[in-house]
Amino acid sequence: MSTVNPIIVAVDVPAIEPAIGLVRSLAPHVGAFKVGLELFNAVGARIFDALREAAGGGVNIFYDAKFHDIPNTVAGAVRAAVRHNIWMTNIHASGGSAMMKAAVEAAQTASGQRPLVIAVTVLTSIDDATLSGELGVNRTAAEQVVALARLAQDSGCDGVVASPRETSAIREACGPEFVIVTPGVRPVGAALGDQKRVMTPAEAIAQGASYLVIGRPITGAPDPAQAAIAIGREIGIG
């Protein structure tokens, strides 16, 4: 049984009060919390300290920023982000190697431990038809994910964000130490929502995922803490 809790709860709410409530109830049962674009833009950077206080101290925060711009702009954004003592942040691998290298170099400015810098490969809401028909990418989603994962690794990133469907292929291509963060994780019987390339938590861990980003199956449950505990048991935590 693992001693590391790989569950990252997506705190995708539009205000500080429900975010604090979720963190207070879930902190003992999960490994980290994800602050995404909705919550950050609703509350601002003060959300990071607010969540730490709600958790009672040390808590891992994944700032799901998805930076994607020219290298200089992304470097500046990462430098600003790491001042908030975040555990992990991300950029879009499709920004290219120069942008990713600039982000990794900027993360070195962290006063404490450098945060993990991971790269988004192909969003879990995108399937093969969207990739080829709308975006003009002449690869399957799986092929594109692995190609971007290799590019991210070569650019110095610590890992990637990818659907659980591609996890085993990334693990084979990038090795055992490469961090793989998987959204698109749904317990058996849960609604898929806008996710298209999904697996259960146990399946994702078995395929080699390092961390699982789980939102609505926990935050939308009648008892979020019990939902988190149940998922933890499914993957051998607790």
C-alpha positions as a printed Julia matrix, in Angstrom:
238×3 Matrix{Float64}:
   0.0    0.0     0.0
   1.43   3.35   -1.02
   2.25   5.97    1.6
   1.93   8.84   -0.87
  -1.55  10.18   -1.51
  -1.77  10.89   -5.27
  -5.19  12.57   -5.18
  -5.21  16.21   -6.29
  -8.61  17.8    -5.75
  -9.65  20.34   -8.36
 -11.09  23.25   -6.36
 -13.03  24.59   -9.33
 -15.4   26.95   -7.53
 -16.1   30.65   -8.2
 -15.58  32.1    -4.71
 -13.3   31.88   -1.7
 -15.85  30.62    0.84
 -16.67  27.28   -0.82
 -12.98  26.8    -1.62
 -12.03  27.19    2.02
 -14.83  24.84    3.09
 -13.66  22.14    0.69
 -10.04  22.41    1.77
 -10.91  22.26    5.46
 -12.91  19.07    5.0
 -10.59  17.39    2.5
  -7.07  18.27    3.68
  -6.67  15.13    5.83
  -7.74  12.84    2.99
  -5.98  14.06   -0.18
  -2.47  14.9    -1.32
  -2.9   18.32   -2.92
  -5.34  20.94   -4.19
  -5.54  22.39   -7.68
  -6.25  26.09   -8.11
  -7.41  26.65  -11.66
  -8.4   29.58  -13.8
 -11.93  29.98  -12.42
 -10.92  30.24   -8.77
  -7.77  32.27   -9.38
  -9.58  34.85  -11.5
 -12.44  35.06   -9.0
 -10.26  35.54   -5.92
  -6.74  36.47   -7.02
  -3.39  35.37   -5.65
  -4.56  35.63   -2.04
  -6.27  32.28   -2.6
  -2.98  30.45   -2.06
  -2.46  31.7     1.49
  -6.17  31.31    2.23
  -6.09  27.63    1.3
  -2.93  27.01    3.31
  -4.58  28.57    6.35
  -7.73  26.5     5.78
  -5.63  23.33    5.63
  -3.9   24.22    8.88
  -0.43  24.74    7.46
   1.59  22.78    4.96
  -0.42  21.78    1.93
   0.59  21.09   -1.65
  -0.95  23.53   -4.11
  -0.95  22.91   -7.85
  -1.48  26.2    -9.69
  -3.17  25.07  -12.9
  -2.17  28.18  -14.84
  -1.68  26.59  -18.27
   0.65  29.38  -19.38
   0.97  29.6   -23.17
   2.64  32.64  -24.71
   6.0   33.79  -26.04
   8.95  32.6   -23.91
   9.66  35.95  -22.26
   6.04  36.43  -21.19
   5.75  32.9   -19.82
   9.03  33.25  -17.93
   7.75  36.41  -16.25
   4.48  34.76  -15.33
   6.25  31.75  -13.84
   8.6   33.95  -11.84
   5.57  35.74  -10.38
   3.74  32.48   -9.68
   6.56  30.77   -7.8
   6.68  33.61   -5.26
   3.49  32.13   -3.84
   5.31  28.97   -2.72
   3.3   26.69   -4.99
   4.18  23.02   -5.25
   3.5   22.65   -8.96
   2.42  24.69  -11.98
   1.94  24.02  -15.66
   2.42  25.36  -19.16
   1.22  24.2   -22.57
   3.67  21.89  -24.33
   2.34  23.17  -27.66
   4.09  26.46  -26.86
   7.3   24.78  -27.98
  10.68  23.98  -26.5
  11.92  27.57  -26.15
   8.86  28.51  -24.12
   9.12  25.44  -21.91
  12.82  25.96  -21.28
  12.13  29.58  -20.32
   9.48  28.44  -17.84
  11.78  25.89  -16.22
  14.59  28.44  -15.92
  12.21  30.98  -14.39
  11.05  28.45  -11.8
  14.6   28.34  -10.47
  13.95  31.77   -8.91
  11.84  30.16   -6.19
  13.19  31.12   -2.77
  12.54  27.64   -1.37
  12.25  24.35   -3.18
  11.7   24.8    -6.91
   8.13  23.93   -7.86
   7.47  21.18  -10.33
   6.93  22.47  -13.85
   4.76  20.21  -15.95
   3.43  20.58  -19.47
  -0.12  20.1   -20.73
  -0.14  17.74  -23.71
  -3.63  17.28  -25.22
  -6.66  18.37  -23.2
  -8.88  15.51  -22.06
 -11.87  17.17  -23.74
 -10.2   16.66  -27.16
 -10.53  13.42  -29.13
  -9.03  12.23  -32.42
 -11.78  13.8   -34.51
 -11.31  17.23  -32.92
  -7.54  17.0   -33.17
  -7.56  16.23  -36.89
 -10.78  17.86  -38.08
 -10.54  21.16  -36.18
  -6.9   21.58  -35.19
  -5.22  20.09  -38.26
  -2.95  17.72  -36.33
  -2.19  14.64  -38.41
  -1.61  12.37  -35.42
  -3.95  10.51  -33.14
  -4.4   11.99  -29.68
  -2.21   9.22  -28.24
   0.59   9.89  -30.74
   0.43  13.65  -30.15
   0.51  13.22  -26.38
   3.63  11.06  -26.48
   5.38  13.39  -28.93
   4.67  16.4   -26.7
   5.71  14.48  -23.59
   9.09  13.72  -25.14
   9.47  17.36  -26.16
   8.6   18.49  -22.63
  11.13  16.12  -21.1
  13.83  17.27  -23.52
  12.99  20.87  -22.55
  13.61  20.21  -18.86
  10.03  19.85  -17.61
   9.43  17.57  -14.65
   6.43  15.92  -16.23
   3.2   16.34  -18.14
  -0.54  16.51  -17.83
  -2.18  13.82  -19.94
  -5.25  11.65  -20.13
  -4.97   8.29  -18.35
  -5.41   6.66  -21.74
  -1.88   7.72  -22.7
  -0.17   7.15  -19.36
   1.44   3.8   -20.11
   2.82   5.04  -23.45
   4.29   8.14  -21.76
   5.79   6.02  -19.0
   7.44   3.79  -21.61
   8.74   6.77  -23.6
   9.89   8.98  -20.71
  10.88   6.62  -17.94
   9.89   5.91  -14.33
  10.82   9.26  -12.78
   8.82  11.45  -15.15
   5.77  12.95  -13.4
   2.44  12.16  -15.04
  -0.59  14.07  -13.78
  -3.86  12.66  -15.04
  -7.2   14.46  -15.2
 -10.11  12.66  -16.79
 -10.37  10.31  -13.81
 -13.86   9.14  -12.89
 -14.86   6.52  -10.3
 -17.06   3.71  -11.57
 -20.57   5.03  -12.18
 -19.63   8.72  -12.15
 -20.81  11.03  -14.94
 -18.18  11.82  -17.58
 -19.13  15.5   -17.94
 -17.02  17.1   -20.7
 -14.22  14.53  -20.43
 -13.73  12.12  -23.33
 -10.57  10.1   -22.59
 -11.19   8.71  -19.1
 -10.36   5.88  -16.7
 -11.21   4.96  -13.13
  -8.7    5.97  -10.41
  -7.48   2.4    -9.97
  -7.0    1.97  -13.71
  -5.06   5.24  -13.99
  -2.7    4.3   -11.15
  -2.19   0.85  -12.67
  -1.22   2.48  -15.98
   1.52   4.49  -14.24
  -0.06   7.81  -13.27
   1.84   9.76  -10.6
  -1.07  11.97   -9.53
  -4.82  12.01  -10.21
  -6.73  15.27  -10.65
 -10.27  14.67   -9.46
 -12.91  17.38   -9.26
 -16.63  16.85   -9.48
 -16.73  13.21   -8.22
 -15.35  14.59   -4.92
 -16.39  18.25   -4.75
 -19.89  17.56   -6.06
 -20.54  14.62   -3.75
 -23.01  14.95   -0.84
 -20.08  14.24    1.48
 -16.8   15.24   -0.26
 -14.6   13.83    2.52
 -16.23  10.41    2.3
 -15.95  10.48   -1.49
 -12.22  11.21   -1.2
 -11.77   8.45    1.37
 -13.56   5.97   -0.89
 -11.36   6.84   -3.86
  -8.29   6.58   -1.63
  -9.3    3.08   -0.61
  -9.82   2.14   -4.25
  -6.22   3.04   -5.04
  -4.72   1.62   -1.84
  -4.44   4.75    0.32
  -5.66   4.8     3.91
